[in-house]
Amino acid sequence: MKKILTFLIIALISQVVTLNLYAGSNGVLEINSKGKDQSAETKDCFETVNRGIFAFNQGLDKIFFKPIAKGYRYLPKPIRSGTSNALNNLSNVVTIPNNILQGQFKDAGINTLRFSINTTLGIAGIFDVASYYGLNKLDKEDYGQTLGTWGVKEGCYFVLPVLGPTTVRDTLGSFANFGGGDAWFNVTIANDTKYLENSDYYYSRLTAGVDFRAKNLEAFESLENNSIDLYASVRSLYLQDRKRKILNSNETTETMNDDDWEEIDTQ
């Protein structure tokens, strides 16, 4: 029971940034979307409650995650870059099966090669060696996106404490990670392995959240400063970005940066 409670607490904390505004891969925040607002098509079934939870999450971010993210930026650039590369490499254990489930067999092959090369020659993914061989990074995939490509509708939009924006479909998709769909979870938490500890999974998830938040300090501040209704802006951004990813569209949406530190270093 203690192990389960510890996992739930750390998993929730680690997700606050990665789900608070779902990470995109096409650059920093760009308020330049010309597409139809997906939030008009998805019911906000619990808006009053959602707004209260959203305010709580924003407060938690200001007193906890934002200060940590600012401190993280003081780390040497090679450390931040290597950490980002390793986390991106690790995300392939979820992306690859979803590539296959969505029929993206070429992408699955590329990501498998990237994972194999970077895990070995790149020393656990710290160095992106695969890119030097022409195997460039592809968009991340998850089980919520897979359900979307299979025709499953979003269901109601709602906001979870700490976790942030989601829909019924995306929540169901996230459960797949803990039901055998995430190889990293399997070898660290689900199975008693000799060389890995439960804490390895917890630390990787927490670090992923801090890394993402640190990359997007200015983007979050810009969104806050330029939004008349921040709650509505976040809802629209989340739903538009999820739709874009499900359609594998290159359309520019309001999105956050999840690239390597070399490409966006501001210091």
C-alpha positions as CSV (number, residue, x, y, z in Angstrom):
1,M,0.0,0.0,0.0
2,K,2.9,2.4,0.8
3,K,4.4,1.7,-2.6
4,I,1.1,2.5,-4.3
5,L,0.5,5.7,-2.4
6,T,4.1,6.9,-3.1
7,F,3.7,6.2,-6.8
8,L,0.4,8.1,-7.0
9,I,1.8,11.1,-5.3
10,I,5.0,11.3,-7.4
11,A,3.2,10.5,-10.6
12,L,0.7,13.3,-10.0
13,I,3.4,15.8,-9.3
14,S,5.5,14.7,-12.3
15,Q,2.5,15.3,-14.6
16,V,1.7,18.8,-13.6
17,V,3.7,20.4,-16.3
18,T,3.5,17.8,-19.1
19,L,-0.3,17.8,-18.9
20,N,-0.9,21.3,-17.7
21,L,-0.4,22.5,-21.3
22,Y,0.3,19.5,-23.5
23,A,3.8,19.7,-25.0
24,G,4.1,20.4,-28.6
25,S,7.1,19.9,-30.8
26,N,7.0,22.7,-33.4
27,G,8.5,25.6,-31.4
28,V,7.7,28.1,-28.7
29,L,4.2,29.5,-28.0
30,E,2.7,30.9,-31.2
31,I,-0.7,32.6,-30.9
32,N,-1.3,32.2,-34.6
33,S,-3.9,29.5,-35.0
34,K,-6.4,29.9,-37.8
35,G,-8.2,26.6,-37.3
36,K,-11.6,26.1,-35.8
37,D,-11.6,26.3,-32.0
38,Q,-11.9,22.7,-30.9
39,S,-13.2,23.8,-27.5
40,A,-16.5,24.8,-29.2
41,E,-17.0,21.2,-30.1
42,T,-16.0,19.6,-26.8
43,K,-18.3,19.9,-23.8
44,D,-16.9,21.5,-20.7
45,C,-19.2,19.5,-18.5
46,F,-17.9,20.7,-15.2
47,E,-16.8,24.3,-15.9
48,T,-17.5,25.8,-12.5
49,V,-15.5,23.1,-10.7
50,N,-12.9,23.0,-13.4
51,R,-12.2,26.7,-12.9
52,G,-11.7,26.2,-9.2
53,I,-9.3,23.3,-9.8
54,F,-7.5,25.3,-12.5
55,A,-6.9,28.2,-10.0
56,F,-5.5,25.7,-7.5
57,N,-3.1,24.3,-10.1
58,Q,-1.9,27.8,-11.1
59,G,-1.2,28.6,-7.4
60,L,0.7,25.3,-7.0
61,D,2.7,26.1,-10.1
62,K,3.7,29.6,-8.8
63,I,4.8,28.4,-5.4
64,F,6.5,25.1,-6.4
65,F,7.2,24.3,-10.0
66,K,8.1,27.7,-11.4
67,P,10.8,28.4,-8.7
68,I,12.2,24.9,-9.3
69,A,12.2,25.5,-13.0
70,K,14.0,28.8,-12.7
71,G,16.7,27.1,-10.5
72,Y,17.0,24.3,-13.1
73,R,18.0,26.9,-15.7
74,Y,21.1,27.7,-13.7
75,L,22.5,24.2,-14.4
76,P,25.2,24.1,-17.1
77,K,23.8,23.9,-20.6
78,P,25.4,20.4,-21.4
79,I,23.6,18.9,-18.3
80,R,20.2,20.4,-19.3
81,S,20.7,19.2,-22.9
82,G,21.8,15.7,-21.9
83,T,18.9,15.4,-19.5
84,S,16.4,16.5,-22.2
85,N,17.9,14.1,-24.7
86,A,17.7,11.2,-22.3
87,L,14.1,11.9,-21.4
88,N,13.2,12.2,-25.1
89,N,14.8,8.9,-25.8
90,L,13.0,7.3,-23.0
91,S,9.6,8.5,-24.3
92,N,10.1,6.3,-27.3
93,V,9.1,3.2,-25.3
94,V,5.5,4.7,-25.4
95,T,5.7,6.3,-28.8
96,I,6.9,3.2,-30.7
97,P,3.9,0.9,-29.7
98,N,1.5,3.8,-30.5
99,N,3.2,4.2,-33.9
100,I,2.4,0.6,-34.6
101,L,-1.2,0.8,-33.2
102,Q,-1.8,3.8,-35.5
103,G,-0.3,2.1,-38.5
104,Q,2.7,4.3,-38.7
105,F,5.1,1.5,-39.4
106,K,7.8,3.7,-41.0
107,D,7.8,6.0,-38.0
108,A,7.9,3.0,-35.7
109,G,11.0,1.8,-37.5
110,I,12.8,5.1,-37.3
111,N,12.0,5.5,-33.6
112,T,13.1,2.0,-32.9
113,L,16.4,2.7,-34.6
114,R,16.8,6.0,-32.8
115,F,16.1,4.4,-29.4
116,S,18.6,1.5,-30.1
117,I,21.4,3.9,-31.3
118,N,20.9,6.5,-28.6
119,T,20.5,4.0,-25.8
120,T,23.8,2.3,-26.7
121,L,26.1,4.8,-28.6
122,G,24.4,7.8,-27.0
123,I,25.0,6.4,-23.5
124,A,21.4,6.0,-22.3
125,G,20.2,8.7,-24.7
126,I,22.3,11.5,-23.2
127,F,23.7,12.2,-26.7
128,D,21.4,12.2,-29.7
129,V,23.8,10.2,-31.9
130,A,20.9,9.0,-34.2
131,S,20.4,12.5,-35.6
132,Y,24.0,12.4,-37.0
133,Y,22.9,9.4,-39.0
134,G,19.9,11.3,-40.4
135,L,17.4,9.8,-38.1
136,N,15.7,13.0,-36.9
137,K,13.3,13.2,-34.0
138,L,9.6,12.6,-34.8
139,D,6.5,13.7,-32.9
140,K,5.7,11.8,-29.7
141,E,2.6,9.6,-29.7
142,D,0.5,8.3,-26.8
143,Y,-2.5,6.1,-26.2
144,G,-4.9,9.0,-26.1
145,Q,-3.9,9.9,-29.6
146,T,-4.2,6.3,-30.7
147,L,-7.8,6.2,-29.3
148,G,-8.5,9.4,-31.3
149,T,-7.2,7.9,-34.5
150,W,-9.5,4.9,-33.9
151,G,-12.5,7.2,-33.8
152,V,-13.0,7.5,-30.1
153,K,-14.6,10.9,-29.2
154,E,-13.1,13.2,-26.6
155,G,-15.9,13.0,-24.2
156,C,-16.1,15.8,-21.6
157,Y,-13.3,18.2,-21.0
158,F,-12.2,18.5,-17.4
159,V,-9.4,19.7,-15.2
160,L,-7.7,17.4,-12.6
161,P,-6.0,18.6,-9.5
162,V,-2.3,18.8,-10.3
163,L,-2.7,16.8,-13.5
164,G,-4.4,19.7,-15.3
165,P,-6.4,19.6,-18.6
166,T,-7.6,16.3,-20.0
167,T,-10.7,14.7,-21.6
168,V,-12.4,11.3,-20.9
169,R,-10.5,9.8,-23.9
170,D,-7.1,11.1,-22.9
171,T,-7.6,9.9,-19.3
172,L,-8.5,6.4,-20.5
173,G,-5.4,6.5,-22.7
174,S,-3.2,7.4,-19.8
175,F,-4.3,4.3,-17.9
176,A,-2.7,2.2,-20.6
177,N,0.7,3.3,-19.4
178,F,0.1,1.6,-16.1
179,G,-1.5,-1.5,-17.6
180,G,1.5,-2.7,-19.5
181,G,1.7,0.0,-22.2
182,D,4.8,1.8,-20.8
183,A,7.9,-0.4,-20.9
184,W,9.8,2.0,-18.5
185,F,7.0,1.6,-15.9
186,N,7.0,-2.1,-16.4
187,V,10.7,-2.6,-15.7
188,T,10.8,-0.1,-12.8
189,I,7.5,-0.4,-11.0
190,A,5.5,-3.4,-12.2
191,N,8.3,-5.9,-12.1
192,D,11.0,-6.5,-9.5
193,T,14.1,-6.0,-11.5
194,K,17.7,-6.3,-10.3
195,Y,19.3,-3.2,-11.7
196,L,16.4,-0.7,-11.5
197,E,14.5,0.8,-8.6
198,N,11.0,2.2,-8.3
199,S,12.6,5.6,-7.6
200,D,14.1,5.6,-11.1
201,Y,10.6,5.9,-12.6
202,Y,9.5,8.6,-10.1
203,Y,12.6,10.7,-10.7
204,S,12.4,10.5,-14.5
205,R,8.8,11.6,-14.5
206,L,9.5,14.5,-12.1
207,T,12.5,15.6,-14.0
208,A,10.5,15.5,-17.3
209,G,8.0,17.9,-15.8
210,V,10.7,20.3,-14.5
211,D,12.6,20.2,-17.7
212,F,9.5,21.1,-19.8
213,R,8.5,23.9,-17.4
214,A,12.0,25.4,-17.4
215,K,12.0,25.5,-21.3
216,N,8.8,27.3,-21.4
217,L,9.0,30.0,-18.6
218,E,8.6,32.8,-21.1
219,A,5.9,31.0,-23.1
220,F,3.7,30.4,-20.0
221,E,4.2,34.0,-18.9
222,S,3.3,35.3,-22.4
223,L,0.1,33.2,-22.3
224,E,-0.8,34.5,-18.9
225,N,-0.1,38.1,-19.8
226,N,-2.0,38.0,-23.2
227,S,-5.1,36.1,-22.1
228,I,-8.3,37.8,-21.1
229,D,-9.5,34.5,-19.8
230,L,-6.6,32.3,-19.0
231,Y,-8.7,29.2,-18.3
232,A,-10.5,29.5,-21.7
233,S,-7.1,30.0,-23.4
234,V,-5.6,26.9,-21.8
235,R,-8.7,24.8,-22.7
236,S,-8.6,26.0,-26.3
237,L,-4.8,25.4,-26.6
238,Y,-5.0,21.9,-25.1
239,L,-7.9,20.8,-27.3
240,Q,-6.5,22.3,-30.5
241,D,-3.1,20.7,-29.9
242,R,-4.6,17.3,-29.2
243,K,-6.7,17.5,-32.4
244,R,-3.6,18.5,-34.4
245,K,-1.6,15.6,-33.0
246,I,-4.3,13.1,-33.7
247,L,-4.7,14.3,-37.3
248,N,-0.8,14.4,-37.6
249,S,-1.3,17.9,-38.9
250,N,1.5,20.4,-39.5
251,E,-1.0,23.3,-38.9
252,T,0.4,25.9,-36.5
253,T,-1.4,26.0,-33.2
254,E,-0.7,27.7,-29.9
255,T,1.8,25.2,-28.6
256,M,4.7,24.8,-26.2
257,N,8.3,24.0,-26.9
258,D,9.6,20.5,-26.2
259,D,12.8,20.7,-28.2
260,D,16.4,20.3,-27.1
261,W,18.0,23.0,-25.0
262,E,20.6,23.8,-27.8
263,E,17.8,25.1,-29.9
264,I,16.1,27.4,-27.4
265,D,18.8,28.3,-24.9
266,T,18.1,31.9,-23.7
267,Q,21.0,32.4,-21.4
